[in-house]
Amino acid sequence: MSKLEVYQYPKCGTCRNAVKWLQSHGHELELYHMIDEPPKPEVLAELVKLSGLPLKKFFNTSGEVYKELGLKDKLGGMDEQKQIDLLASNGKLIKRPIVTDGSKVTVGFKEDQFESVWG
């Protein structure tokens, strides 16, 4: 099995559950602390492209920073590069965890989704 890159926040329960799930399914993980070191804009752009998901899915819409910045009303008026730069500027804005093997990407943790992609 190839090594998976996991962008996560160790204090986040969802991230811990995702990491446990992946390890229990025999995956070797490279863990990145997304709050201390948010992924660079070019890394995020690649993750978004590989995921096939709309960029909005990468935003932690329930997070404090998202609400403080009033992004619900502002994102629509921003071009994609501005949104990616914004995500890269603050790891708390990014929905977590993000898992990739370099060709597939998942955002967030839902066991059934993990089962179909990483199981």
Contact map, one row per residue, 1 for C-alpha under 8 A:
11100000000000000000000001110000000000000000000000000000000000000000000000000000000000000000000000000000000000000000000
11110000000000000000000000110000000000000000000000000000000000000000000000000000000000000000000000001000000000000000000
11111000000000000000000000111100000000000000000000000000000000000000000000000000000000000000000000001000000000000000000
01111100000000000000000000111100000000000000000000000000000000000000000000000000000000000000000000111000000000000000000
00111110000000000000000000001111000000000000000000000000000000000000000000000000000000000000000000111000000000000000000
00011111000000000010000000001111000000000000000000000000000000000000000000000000000000000000000011110000000000000000000
00001111100000000000000000000011110000100000000000000000000000000000000000000000000000000000000111100000000000000000000
00000111110100100000000000000011111000000000000000000000000000000000000000000000000000000000000111000000000000000000000
00000011111100100000000000000001111000000000000000000000000000000000000000000000000000000000000110000000000000000000000
00000001111110110000000000000000100000000000000000000000000000000000000000000000000000000000000000000000000000000000000
00000000111110110000000000000000000000000000000000000000000000000000000000000000000000000000000000000000000000000000000
00000001111111110000000000000000000000000000000000000000000000000000000000000000000000000000000000000000000000000000000
00000000011111111000000000000000000000000000000000000000000000000000000000000000000000000000000000000000000000000000000
00000000000111111100000000000000000000000000000000000000000000000000000000000000000000000000000110000000000110000000000
00000001111111111110000000000000000000000000000000000000000000000000000000000000000000000000000110000000000010000000000
00000000011111111111000000000000000000000000000000000000000000000000000000000000000000000000000000000000000000000000000
00000000000011111111100000000000000000000000000000000000000000000000000000000000000000000000000000000000000000000000000
00000000000001111111110000000000000000000000000000000000000000000000000000000000000000000000000010000000000010000000000
00000100000000111111111000000000000000000000000000000000000000000000000000000000000000000000000000000000000000000000000
00000000000000011111111100000000000000000000000000000000000000000000000000000000000000000000000000000000000000000000000
00000000000000001111111110000000000000000000000000000000000000000000000000000000000000000000000000000000000000000000000
00000000000000000111111111101000000000000000000000000000000000000000000000000000000000000000000000000000000000000000010
00000000000000000011111111111000000000000000000000000000000000000000000000000000000000000000000000000000000000000000000
00000000000000000001111111100000000000000000000000000000000000000000000000000000000000000000000000000000000000000000000
00000000000000000000111111100000000000000000000000000000000000000000000000000000000000000000000000000000000000000000001
10000000000000000000011111110000000000000000000000000000000000000000000000000000000000000000000000000000000000000000000
11110000000000000000011111111000000000000000000000000000000000000000000000000000000000000000000000000000000000000000000
11110000000000000000001001111100000000000000000000000000000000000000000000000000000000000000000000000000000000000000000
00111100000000000000011000111110000000000000000000000000000000000000000000000000000000000000000000000000000000000000000
00111100000000000000000000011111000000000000000000000000000000000000000000000000000000000000000000000000000000000000000
00001111000000000000000000001111100000000000000000000000000000000000000000000000000000000000000000000000000000000000000
00001111100000000000000000000111110010000000000000000000000000000000000000000000000000000000000000000000000000000000000
00000011110000000000000000000011111111000000000000000000000000000000000000000000000000000000000000000000000000000000000
00000011100000000000000000000001111111100000000000000000000000000000000000000000000000000011000000000000000000000000000
00000001100000000000000000000000111111000000000000000000000000000000000000000000000000000111000000000000000000000000000
00000000000000000000000000000000111111000000000000000000000000000000000000000000000000000010000000000000000000000000000
00000000000000000000000000000001111111100000000000000000000000000000000000000000000000000010000000000000000000000000000
00000000000000000000000000000000111111110000000000000000000000000000000000000000000000111110000000000000000000000000000
00000010000000000000000000000000010011111011000000000000000000000000000000000000000000010010000000000000000000000000000
00000000000000000000000000000000000001111111000000000000000000000000000000000000000000010000000000000000000000000000000
00000000000000000000000000000000000000111111100000000000000000000000000000000000000110110000000000000000000000000000000
00000000000000000000000000000000000000011111110000000000000000000000000000000000000000000000000000000000000000000000000
00000000000000000000000000000000000000111111111000000000000000000000000000000000000000000000000000000000000000000000000
00000000000000000000000000000000000000111111111100000000000000000000000000000000000100010000000000000000000000000000000
00000000000000000000000000000000000000001111111110000000000000000000000000000000000100000000000000000000000000000000000
00000000000000000000000000000000000000000111111111000000000000000000000000000000000000000000000000000000000000000000000
00000000000000000000000000000000000000000011111111100000000000000000000000000000000000000000000000010000100000000000000
00000000000000000000000000000000000000000001111111111110010000000000000000000000000000000000000000000000000000000000000
00000000000000000000000000000000000000000000111111111000000000000000000000000000000000000000000000000000000000000000000
00000000000000000000000000000000000000000000011111110000000000000000000000000000000000000000000000000111100000000000000
00000000000000000000000000000000000000000000001111111000000000000000000000000000000000000000000000000001110000000000000
00000000000000000000000000000000000000000000000111111100000000000000000000000000000000000000000000000000000000000000000
00000000000000000000000000000000000000000000000110111110100000000000000000000000000000000000000000000000000000000000000
00000000000000000000000000000000000000000000000100011111110000000000000000000000000000000000000000000000000000000000000
00000000000000000000000000000000000000000000000100001111111000000000000000000001000000000000000000000000000000000000000
00000000000000000000000000000000000000000000000000000111111000000000000000000000000000000000000000000000000000000000000
00000000000000000000000000000000000000000000000000001111111100000000000000000000000000000000001000000000001000000000000
00000000000000000000000000000000000000000000000100000111111100000000000000000000000000000000011000000000001000000000000
00000000000000000000000000000000000000000000000000000011111110000100000000000000000000100000111000000000000000000000000
00000000000000000000000000000000000000000000000000000000111111100100000000000000000000000001111100000000000000000000000
00000000000000000000000000000000000000000000000000000000001111100110000100000000000000000000101000000000000000000000000
00000000000000000000000000000000000000000000000000000000000111110110000000000000000000000000000000000000000000000000000
00000000000000000000000000000000000000000000000000000000000111111110000000000000000000000001100000000000000000000000000
00000000000000000000000000000000000000000000000000000000000001111111000000000000000000000000000000000000000000000000000
00000000000000000000000000000000000000000000000000000000000000111111100000000000000000000001100000000000000000000000000
00000000000000000000000000000000000000000000000000000000001111111111111100000000000000000000100000000000000000000000000
00000000000000000000000000000000000000000000000000000000000011111111111100000000000000000000000000000000000000000000000
00000000000000000000000000000000000000000000000000000000000000011111111000000000000000000000000000000000000000000000000
00000000000000000000000000000000000000000000000000000000000000001111111000000000000000000000000000000000000000000000000
00000000000000000000000000000000000000000000000000000000000000000111111111000000000000000000000000000000000000000000000
00000000000000000000000000000000000000000000000000000000000000000111111111100000000000000000000000000000000000000000000
00000000000000000000000000000000000000000000000000000000000010000110011111100000000000000000000000000000000000000000000
00000000000000000000000000000000000000000000000000000000000000000000011111110000000000000000000000000000000000000000000
00000000000000000000000000000000000000000000000000000000000000000000011111111100000000000000000000000000000000000000000
00000000000000000000000000000000000000000000000000000000000000000000001111111100001000000000000000000000000000000000000
00000000000000000000000000000000000000000000000000000000000000000000000011111110000000000000000000000000000000000000000
00000000000000000000000000000000000000000000000000000000000000000000000001111110000000000000000000000000000000000000000
00000000000000000000000000000000000000000000000000000000000000000000000001111111011000000000000000000000000000000000000
00000000000000000000000000000000000000000000000000000000000000000000000000011111111000000000000000000000000000000000000
00000000000000000000000000000000000000000000000000000010000000000000000000000111111100000000000000000000000000000000000
00000000000000000000000000000000000000000000000000000000000000000000000000000011111110000000000000000000000000000000000
00000000000000000000000000000000000000000000000000000000000000000000000000000111111111000000000000000000000000000000000
00000000000000000000000000000000000000000000000000000000000000000000000000100111111111100000000000000000000000000000000
00000000000000000000000000000000000000001001100000000000000000000000000000000001111111110000000000000000000000000000000
00000000000000000000000000000000000000001000000000000000000000000000000000000000111111111000000000000000000000000000000
00000000000000000000000000000000000000000000000000000000000000000000000000000000011111111100000000000000000000000000000
00000000000000000000000000000000000001001000000000000000001000000000000000000000001111111110110000000000000000000000000
00000000000000000000000000000000000001111001000000000000000000000000000000000000000111111110000000000000000000000000000
00000000000000000000000000000000000001000000000000000000000000000000000000000000000011111110000000000000000000000000000
00000000000000000000000000000000001001000000000000000000000000000000000000000000000001111111110000000000000000000000000
00000000000000000000000000000000011111100000000000000000000000000000000000000000000000111111110000000000000000000000000
00000000000000000000000000000000011000000000000000000000000100101000000000000000000000000111111000000000000000000000000
00000000000000000000000000000000000000000000000000000000001110101100000000000000000000100111111000000000000000000000000
00000000000000000000000000000000000000000000000000000000011100000000000000000000000000100111111100000000000000000000000
00000000000000000000000000000000000000000000000000000000111110000000000000000000000000000001111111000000001100000000000
00000011100001100000000000000000000000000000000000000000000100000000000000000000000000000000011111000000001110000000000
00000111100001100100000000000000000000000000000000000000000000000000000000000000000000000000001111100000001110000000000
00000111000000000000000000000000000000000000000000000000000000000000000000000000000000000000001111110000111100000000000
00011110000000000000000000000000000000000000000000000000000000000000000000000000000000000000000011111000111000000000000
00011100000000000000000000000000000000000000001000000000000000000000000000000000000000000000000001111111110000000000000
01111000000000000000000000000000000000000000000000000000000000000000000000000000000000000000000000111111100000000000000
00000000000000000000000000000000000000000000000001000000000000000000000000000000000000000000000000011111100000000000000
00000000000000000000000000000000000000000000000001000000000000000000000000000000000000000000000000011111100000000000000
00000000000000000000000000000000000000000000000001100000000000000000000000000000000000000000000000011111110000000000100
00000000000000000000000000000000000000000000001001100000000000000000000000000000000000000000000001111111111000000000000
00000000000000000000000000000000000000000000000000100000000000000000000000000000000000000000000001110001111110000100100
00000000000000000000000000000000000000000000000000000000110000000000000000000000000000000000001111100000111110000000000
00000000000001000000000000000000000000000000000000000000000000000000000000000000000000000000001111000000011111000000000
00000000000001100100000000000000000000000000000000000000000000000000000000000000000000000000000110000000011111101100000
00000000000000000000000000000000000000000000000000000000000000000000000000000000000000000000000000000000000111111100000
00000000000000000000000000000000000000000000000000000000000000000000000000000000000000000000000000000000000011111110000
00000000000000000000000000000000000000000000000000000000000000000000000000000000000000000000000000000000000001111111000
00000000000000000000000000000000000000000000000000000000000000000000000000000000000000000000000000000000000011111111100
00000000000000000000000000000000000000000000000000000000000000000000000000000000000000000000000000000000010011111111111
00000000000000000000000000000000000000000000000000000000000000000000000000000000000000000000000000000000000000111111111
00000000000000000000000000000000000000000000000000000000000000000000000000000000000000000000000000000000000000011111111
00000000000000000000000000000000000000000000000000000000000000000000000000000000000000000000000000000001010000001111111
00000000000000000000010000000000000000000000000000000000000000000000000000000000000000000000000000000000000000000111111
00000000000000000000000010000000000000000000000000000000000000000000000000000000000000000000000000000000000000000111111
